[in-house]
Amino acid sequence: MFPRTLKLAVPASVALGLLLPIASNAATITPLKPCYARVPTEGAEPLTFSLTGGNPNTRFLLYGVDGKASSVSGTFDAAGNASAVIPNGFGSGRSIGPSKGRTIPMEIKEYPIGAPSAVTGTAKVKVTNVAMDIDLKRRSPFSKATWKVSGLTPIVGKGTLYASYIRGTKGSKVVKRIKLGKPNACGYLRTRKVAPPARQFRTWTIYVHVGKKLDKSKSISSRLRTYKRYF
């Protein structure tokens, strides 16, 4: 009697997996800026990336993990490189106030022809809000207040932050200018300064800007009212 020939039942998916190519390259996601800013209620800067090390001529999807950023699709070139731009790609998060910078995890998924899709690269991108806050909750308005500012550096560029005081809401003459300090890459700065420029009954507009010269279109503003007497 001849011995029986044993036959193993191999699932079709496993058998096909042995024959189909898979995405083998590890893609690198490089943000083109150290931080991106969003103006609450108005919109965010585009998230821009350089992509390298992908599988040549392969479709991809770049997206924020758990929906924390939008997505964009594209195709790697013959060398496995590509660029990606996500317009208005992220929200303000839980707060619209000044932020040191929060981290959004990104992933890239590739779709090779005839093979299963796979996540081939990850990265993290920093984002912040364009915002300022002057904490005036104190007994003496002319003692030092806590200032928090963020978001100008990603949009305007690097530099020291200054505050310029204008009388009223439509004036152009700078009554006083003070130096606030150097922010981080997301434009975040926390400092303590005296807020009112003079002991007068008046409404002031305070502009925070990069560099000594005031350009209202590239500034964050806040209004402040002072009185002659305090109780």
Disulfide bonds with the S-S distance in Angstrom:
Cys35-Cys186 2.05
